[in-house]
Amino acid sequence: MWHEELLSIPNFLAAGFFLSLFAVSSLFLLSYATPWVGRKRKEFVGSQPIYRSSPKQNFHNLLNEDPSVGRRYTPSEVYLSVVIPAMNEKERLPVMLTDCFGYLNERKSKESKFTYEVIIVDDGSNDGTADLGVQWRANYPGIIKVLKLEKNYGKGGAVRMGTLHSRGQMILFADADGATTFEDYEKLEKEMKLCGGGEPFDESFPIVVVGSRAHLEAQSRVERSVFRTILMHGFHSLVYLFAVKTISDTQCGFKLFSRSSAARIFPVLHIERWAFDVELLYLCEKWKIPVQEVSVRWREIDGSKITPVISWLQMGRDLLLIWFRYTVGLWTDRQPE
């Protein structure tokens, strides 16, 4: 009869209570052991010098200095801003820039009103990435600008700093490895215009369009090891369970923002490393900002900064913390002061 007593309803309830208490306590401990940097608004509207500009110039600010006056963002000055986060990318960046400017130059030759800028954000590199950007700037004066961060912020932090100092109606974040064919920007642009009401594009319309590699998943599953495939599916399951329900590929480094959506999303972000995409899309779902997913051409490029097991475990931890910290109120979705 003793086993019947163990399986009684009160015992089940007590076991459930203690397990829940253990889970919540573990999450609080994990949160406490994982600090984050609380950014202030003044960091986003302060003067940021353009690296090695002569005469010395500062970057444009996307955010209005006074948030209480009119729109939260400044008027655009070009049609497209391309933000490229780069940490020790001296070897891979030239390939990406060649692809990028091959498309941009051809588009400009056909459409005189197509204006653009390219912002390379050096995220604390020690291999001369910023100086490489300056060399390229000699061929594209006034178009290429280098933002050199004195310390490593993380990929998400670098993307945010570049975005918040851009001038575009549309702002494209593109990885420095050139894994995504840059010409596919047109696919994202077309979708953004379609959802935003067509021509002329209204930068005040809040929308995000993300590149997706989900259509390549079957092929990548064949090429990956069983262990990496298990980790990949585990990560995707955690994303769906704790954060983003509507997007298949949250991690593709090819995302397009309207100026208004960038001004609302990026100042609020807390995650500055690999999982920042997930928090970004989590906030879009929370605020009901439209997010469209568009298939892009993508290829594996050697030299990734992601350490397969460690980075994925860190991203899994950050996923849990995104859900937990917003749920219990440790993080809010208010604009920083």
C-alpha positions in Angstrom: 0.0 0.0 0.0 3.0 2.3 0.5 3.3 2.8 -3.3 -0.3 4.0 -3.5 0.5 6.7 -0.9 3.5 7.8 -2.8 1.4 8.2 -5.9 -1.4 10.1 -4.2 -2.5 13.5 -5.5 -1.1 15.5 -2.5 2.3 14.0 -3.1 2.1 14.8 -6.8 1.2 18.4 -6.0 4.0 18.7 -3.5 6.5 17.3 -6.0 5.3 19.7 -8.7 5.6 22.6 -6.3 9.2 21.8 -5.4 10.2 21.1 -9.0 8.7 24.5 -10.0 10.5 26.2 -7.1 13.7 24.6 -8.2 13.2 25.6 -11.8 12.4 29.2 -10.9 15.3 29.4 -8.5 17.7 28.0 -11.1 16.5 30.7 -13.6 17.1 33.4 -11.1 20.6 32.1 -10.4 21.3 31.8 -14.1 20.1 35.4 -14.6 22.2 36.6 -11.7 25.3 34.8 -13.0 24.8 36.3 -16.5 25.3 40.0 -16.3 24.3 42.4 -19.1 25.4 45.9 -19.9 22.6 48.5 -19.4 23.0 51.0 -22.2 21.9 54.6 -21.8 20.3 56.7 -24.5 23.1 59.2 -24.5 25.4 56.4 -25.9 23.2 56.3 -29.0 22.9 60.0 -29.7 26.4 61.1 -28.7 29.0 62.1 -31.3 30.7 59.2 -32.9 33.7 60.1 -35.1 34.1 58.6 -38.6 37.3 56.7 -38.3 40.3 58.6 -40.0 38.1 61.1 -41.7 39.8 64.3 -42.9 38.6 66.8 -42.0 37.2 65.2 -38.9 33.6 64.3 -39.2 31.0 62.6 -37.0 28.3 60.1 -37.8 24.7 61.1 -38.3 22.4 60.1 -35.5 19.3 58.1 -36.3 17.6 59.0 -33.0 16.4 62.5 -32.2 18.4 64.0 -29.4 15.1 65.1 -27.7 12.7 62.1 -27.7 9.8 64.3 -26.6 9.8 66.3 -29.9 8.0 64.8 -32.8 9.2 61.5 -34.2 11.8 59.5 -32.4 14.0 59.4 -35.5 15.7 62.0 -37.7 14.8 62.3 -41.4 16.6 60.1 -43.8 19.2 61.5 -46.1 19.9 58.4 -48.4 17.7 55.6 -49.7 19.7 52.7 -48.3 22.2 52.2 -45.5 24.2 49.0 -45.4 25.6 48.1 -41.9 28.4 45.6 -41.8 29.5 44.3 -38.4 33.2 43.2 -38.6 35.5 41.7 -36.0 38.8 40.6 -37.4 37.4 40.4 -40.9 40.4 41.7 -42.9 40.5 38.5 -44.9 36.8 38.0 -45.7 35.6 41.6 -45.9 37.0 42.4 -49.4 35.0 39.5 -51.0 31.8 40.8 -49.3 32.5 44.4 -50.4 33.2 43.4 -54.0 29.8 41.6 -54.1 28.1 44.5 -52.4 29.5 47.3 -54.6 29.1 45.2 -57.7 25.3 45.4 -57.1 25.1 48.9 -55.7 27.2 50.4 -58.6 25.1 48.7 -61.2 21.8 49.7 -59.5 23.1 53.3 -59.3 24.0 53.3 -63.0 20.3 52.4 -63.8 18.6 54.6 -61.2 20.1 58.0 -60.6 17.9 58.5 -57.5 19.2 55.4 -55.8 21.5 56.7 -53.0 23.3 54.7 -50.4 26.0 54.5 -47.8 28.0 51.6 -46.4 28.9 51.6 -42.7 31.6 49.2 -41.6 31.5 48.7 -37.8 34.9 47.5 -36.6 34.0 45.6 -33.4 37.3 45.9 -31.5 39.4 44.2 -34.2 43.1 43.8 -33.9 43.9 42.7 -37.5 43.5 46.0 -39.3 39.9 45.6 -40.3 39.2 49.3 -39.8 42.2 50.4 -41.9 41.1 48.1 -44.7 37.7 49.9 -44.6 39.6 53.2 -45.0 41.5 51.8 -48.0 38.2 50.9 -49.7 36.8 54.4 -48.7 39.4 55.9 -51.0 37.5 54.4 -54.0 34.1 55.3 -52.6 34.5 58.7 -50.8 31.4 59.8 -49.0 29.8 56.4 -49.3 32.0 54.1 -47.1 32.3 55.1 -43.5 34.1 53.2 -40.8 32.9 53.2 -37.2 35.6 51.9 -35.0 34.6 50.6 -31.6 37.4 50.7 -29.1 36.3 47.5 -27.4 34.4 44.4 -28.5 30.7 44.9 -28.0 29.6 41.7 -29.7 27.9 41.3 -33.0 24.5 42.6 -31.8 26.2 45.6 -30.2 28.1 46.4 -33.4 24.9 46.1 -35.5 23.1 48.4 -33.1 25.8 51.1 -33.1 26.0 51.1 -36.9 22.2 51.2 -37.3 21.7 54.0 -34.9 24.2 56.1 -36.8 22.8 55.5 -40.3 21.0 57.8 -42.7 18.9 55.4 -44.8 15.1 55.1 -45.4 15.9 51.4 -45.4 18.7 49.9 -43.3 20.2 46.6 -44.2 22.3 44.6 -41.8 24.6 42.2 -43.7 27.3 39.9 -42.4 30.9 40.6 -43.3 31.5 37.1 -44.6 29.4 37.7 -47.7 27.6 34.4 -47.3 24.3 35.9 -48.7 24.3 37.0 -52.3 24.0 40.8 -52.0 21.8 41.1 -55.1 19.1 39.4 -53.0 18.6 42.7 -51.2 16.1 43.4 -54.0 13.9 40.5 -52.8 13.8 42.0 -49.3 13.2 45.5 -50.8 10.4 44.4 -52.9 8.7 42.7 -50.0 9.1 45.8 -47.8 7.6 48.0 -50.5 4.7 45.6 -51.0 3.9 45.6 -47.3 4.5 49.4 -47.0 2.1 50.5 -49.7 4.4 50.7 -52.7 6.2 53.7 -54.1 7.3 56.1 -52.8 8.4 54.1 -49.8 7.2 55.5 -46.4 10.1 55.3 -43.9 7.6 55.9 -41.1 5.9 52.5 -41.8 7.3 50.0 -39.2 8.3 46.8 -40.9 11.2 44.3 -40.9 12.1 41.8 -43.7 14.5 39.0 -42.9 16.5 36.8 -45.2 15.9 33.1 -44.7 17.9 29.9 -45.3 15.1 27.6 -44.2 14.7 26.3 -47.8 18.3 25.0 -47.6 17.7 23.1 -44.4 17.4 19.6 -46.0 20.7 20.0 -47.8 22.5 21.4 -44.8 21.2 18.4 -42.7 23.0 16.1 -45.1 26.3 18.0 -44.8 26.3 18.5 -41.0 27.3 15.9 -38.5 24.6 14.2 -36.5 25.7 16.0 -33.3 25.6 19.4 -35.0 22.2 18.6 -36.5 20.9 17.7 -33.0 22.2 21.0 -31.6 20.6 22.9 -34.5 17.2 21.4 -34.0 17.5 21.9 -30.3 18.2 25.6 -30.8 15.3 26.0 -33.2 13.0 24.3 -30.7 14.1 26.6 -27.9 13.6 29.6 -30.2 10.0 28.5 -30.9 9.2 27.6 -27.3 10.6 30.6 -25.6 10.8 33.5 -28.0 9.9 33.6 -31.7 6.9 31.8 -33.2 6.5 33.2 -36.7 10.0 33.1 -38.2 11.8 29.9 -39.4 15.3 31.3 -39.6 16.1 33.9 -36.9 19.9 33.8 -37.4 20.4 34.7 -41.1 22.7 37.7 -41.2 20.7 39.6 -43.8 17.9 41.7 -42.4 16.2 44.9 -43.7 14.5 47.5 -41.5 12.5 50.6 -42.2 13.9 53.7 -40.5 11.0 53.9 -38.0 11.3 50.2 -37.0 15.0 50.5 -36.5 14.5 53.5 -34.3 12.0 51.7 -32.1 13.7 48.3 -31.9 17.5 48.8 -31.6 17.6 51.2 -28.5 15.6 48.6 -26.5 17.8 45.5 -27.2 19.7 44.0 -24.2 21.5 41.1 -25.9 24.6 42.2 -27.7 26.1 38.9 -28.9 24.9 36.1 -31.1 21.3 35.8 -29.9 20.4 39.5 -30.5 18.4 38.5 -33.6 16.1 36.5 -31.4 15.4 39.3 -29.0 14.9 41.7 -31.9 12.3 39.4 -33.5 10.8 38.7 -30.0 10.1 42.4 -29.6 8.6 42.7 -33.1 6.1 39.9 -32.2 5.4 41.5 -28.9 4.8 44.9 -30.5 3.1 43.4 -33.6 5.5 45.0 -35.9 5.1 43.1 -39.3 8.0 40.8 -40.0 8.3 39.1 -43.4 10.6 36.2 -44.3 12.1 35.9 -47.7 14.3 33.1 -49.1 17.8 34.2 -50.1 20.8 32.5 -51.7 23.4 31.5 -49.1 26.6 29.6 -49.0 28.9 28.4 -46.2 32.0 30.6 -45.8 35.1 29.5 -44.0 36.3 31.5 -41.0 33.2 31.7 -38.9 33.6 33.3 -35.5 31.0 30.9 -34.0 32.4 28.1 -31.9 29.9 25.3 -32.7 29.2 23.9 -29.3 30.1 26.8 -26.9 28.4 29.5 -29.0 25.2 27.4 -29.4 25.1 26.7 -25.6 25.5 30.5 -25.0 22.7 31.2 -27.4 20.5 28.6 -25.7 21.2 30.3 -22.4 20.4 33.7 -23.8 17.1 32.4 -25.2 16.0 31.3 -21.8 17.0 34.6 -20.3 15.2 36.6 -23.0 11.9 34.9 -22.1 12.6 34.9 -18.3 13.8 38.4 -17.9 10.9 39.9 -19.9 8.4 37.7 -18.2 9.4 38.6 -14.6 10.1 42.3 -15.5 13.9 42.3 -15.1 13.9 43.7 -18.7 11.3 46.1 -20.1 10.5 47.1 -23.7 10.6 50.8 -22.9 13.1 53.1 -24.6 16.2 53.7 -22.5 16.5 57.0 -20.7 
